[in-house]
Amino acid sequence: MTAALVAHLFGPETAAVAAAAAEIEIHTDPHWDPFAAANGLF
């Protein structure tokens, strides 16, 4: 969610740079949820 806020405030390029620096991946697909099945959400 922080990446979305950074993208909203400063633009997607800045969010991508921040994500790379923090070594995280930004997932923009709302249907991608690796924990949904583990928690019985579908």
PEBEL-V268446 format. One record per residue. N is the residue number from 0. RES is the residue in one small letter. PHI is phi in whole degrees, 0 to 359 (none if undefined). BURIAL is I if it has 24 or more other C-alpha atoms within 12 Angstrom, else O. Layout:
((N;RES;PHI;BURIAL) (N;RES;PHI;BURIAL))
//
This chain:
((0;m;none;O) (1;t;297;O) (2;a;298;I) (3;a;294;O) (4;l;294;O) (5;v;299;O) (6;a;296;O) (7;h;295;O) (8;l;281;O) (9;f;238;O) (10;g;104;O) (11;p;295;O) (12;e;293;O) (13;t;295;O) (14;a;298;I) (15;a;294;I) (16;v;294;O) (17;a;296;O) (18;a;295;O) (19;a;295;O) (20;a;293;O) (21;a;272;O) (22;e;57;O) (23;i;236;O) (24;e;253;O) (25;i;268;I) (26;h;251;O) (27;t;261;O) (28;d;277;O) (29;p;293;O) (30;h;270;O) (31;w;274;O) (32;d;214;O) (33;p;292;O) (34;f;259;O) (35;a;299;O) (36;a;294;O) (37;a;296;O) (38;n;253;O) (39;g;68;O) (40;l;272;O) (41;f;205;O))
//
